Structures are given as structure tokens and as C-alpha cells.
Amino acid sequence: MTRIQTALDQMAFARRYTVGLIDTIPVDQWFVMPQPGTTHVAWQVGHLAMAQYRVCIERWRGIRPEDERLISTHFLNLFLRDSDPNADAATYPPAAEIREVFDRVSDFTMATVAAYDEAEFDLPMHAPHKYCKTRGECLFWASAHEMLHAGQIGLLRRLLGHKPVW
């Protein structure tokens, strides 16, 4: 098995786990912040779409003009690492649109990564990253990052009154 296939398998596992959580949260609860100044499901899902694009696509092959149709610059900016989740749902696209971008970026990423050349795995990235030095490390970071946010989504579920899922 190639390192790219191993990374894809880990990304697919993390995505299945995350989807299993978000599918159990009604969209009318996606913008609820259980405590002021924390986060909400919509921000977590949008952030995961932004991060998957930036880590797996942008850092491997760079930004392309057609990427704007995949995930807009406006969407990216709403969910950047340093953005503050806002309790006002009007700040964001509707939950269904956030979910659509989340799914579209995931489908595109999985197909694009599957076509990457293994010979480029150890090359430097197109943009720097705090934890990763190579393109391949970015692919592995994507699944770890998603699981970190899945934990936050799981905690949000509990704070919203839902029972744990297994």
C-alpha cells in the first residue's frame, strides 16, 4: 500500500466518524453556542471544509482560479483558524450550504489526492504549515485535525442535550 493510499484511508475513516456525529445534530441546532464565546457545529463543519482544502489541496498543488467554485474565498475566510465563531447565524451561509461545501470539498479532495504522484510525497509544500514540513505530512495531518474537531463536535452534541453515539 502506498503512503498516499494510507493517508486516504485515514482521511476516509475520520470523515466517516465526523459525518456520523453531524448527521445526528438537527440543522436548527447548528448555530447554537452552548456557552457564549465558544463554538457551534456550523463553524466546526465549515472549518473542516476550509482546512481540508488548505491542507490537502492548496499546500500540495497550490491555489488555482477554478478552486473558487469549489470553496469560495469568502467561505474560507469565515472559517479560518483565527476566526471567532459568531453566535449570529446571519454571519454564515445556511447550514445546508455549509454541509454542501463540506461534502463537495471532501469528494474533490479524495479524488484529487488519489491522483497525486507518490514521488511528490516528501517535497516541500506550496504554503507553510505549523506542524507539517512536507506535502505528505499534510495528508496525514488532515485526518488528525479532523478527529480533533470531531471531538469538539461530540462535546457540542452532549452540551446540546444529545446522548453519546457509538
N, C-alpha and C positions, 0 to 999 in steps of 0.2 A: 504494500500500500504506500502511495506517495505521501509526502508531508502535506501537500495540498488536500488530498483526499481525507487525511486525518483531521485537518483543520475544518474542512467542510462537515465532516461527521460531528465534530464538537459544536460547530455553529448550529447545525440542524437539531441536535439534542437540546441545546439551550433555547432555541426558538420554540420547539415543541413544549418545553416546560413553561416558558413565558406565556405562550398562547393559551395553554391550559389554565393559567391564572386569569388572564384578562378576559377570557371568554365567560368567566363566572361572575364578572362585575357588570351590572347593568350600566348602560351608557349614561343614564341620568345621574350616576354617581362618579363619573369620570373626572369631574371638576370639583368635587368636594375635597376640601382640605380639612382633615380631622382635627388639626391644630393650626392656628394661624402661623404663617411663616414657614410652613413645612413644604409639602409637595402634594400632588394629586396624580391619579392614574393617567390622565391625558398628557401631563408633562412627561411622565416616565415613558409612555409609549412613543411620544414624539421624539424624545431624547434618544431612545434606542434606534429609531429610524435614522436620525441625524448621525449618530455615532457609527452605525453600520456602514453608511455611505462614506463618511470621512475616513474611517479606519481601513475598510476593505477595498474601497474603490479609489477615492482621492489619493490616498497615500501609496497605492500600488501603481496606478497608471496616470495620476494627475486628473485635474478637472477638465471636462470637455463641455463645450457650449450646449450640447444636447442633454447634459445632466440636469439642466434647469427644468426639463419636462419630467424627469424622474423625481426630483425633490428640489423645490424652489429655494433660492437664496433666502427669501423671507421665512420659509419654513425652517431652514437650517438655523437662522438667527434666533427664532423663537425658542429653540430647544438646545442651544449651546451649553456647554458645561457650566459656564459662569452666569447663565441666565437665571433669574429668580422666578420660580413658579408663581403665577399670579392667580389668585382666587377668582378673578373676574373671567368667566368663560368667554366673554366677548373679545378678550385679548387673543384668542386662539381660533383656529378653524374648528368646525364642529367635530365631535368625537368620531363620527363615521368617516370624515375626511382624514383625520389623523390615522385612523386604523387603515384606511386605504393606502396612504403613503407608507406606513409601516409594512404592510403586506407587499406592496409594489417594490419597495427598496429591497426587501428580503428576497423576493423572487429574482430580481435583477442581479443581486449580489451573488446568490448561489450559482446562477448560470454563468456569470462573469468569472467568478473565482474558479469554477470548474475548467474554464478555458485558459487560465493563467499558465505560463510556462514555468515548470519546476526550476529551470535554470536561473530564474529571476528571484527565487525564494530568499536568498541571502543578500540581495542587493539593498542598498540604502533606499529609504522611502522618498517620495516626492515632497513630503512636508514632514517636519519634525514631530516627534511624539515623546511625551514624558517618559513612558515606560518601554517603548519599543525602539530598536535600532535598525531592524530590517523589515522588509515587506512581509516576510513570513511570520515574524513575531507579531505583526499587526493582526494577521489572520487568527492566531491563537488568542491574542488579547480580546478580540471581538466576542468570543464565547465567554471568556471570564467576565468581561464587562457586562454582558447581558445577564449572566447569572447574578451578579451583584445587584443589578436593578430588578431582577425577578424577586430577589429577597425584599426589596423595598415595596414592590407591588404586593407581595404576600402580606407584608405588615399592614399596608394600606387596607387590604381586604379585611383583615381582622379588626382594624380600627373602624371600618365601615359596618361592622357587625356580622360579617360572614364567618362561617365555620372554616377551619383549615381544610384544604384539599390535599389528597394524596393520590 
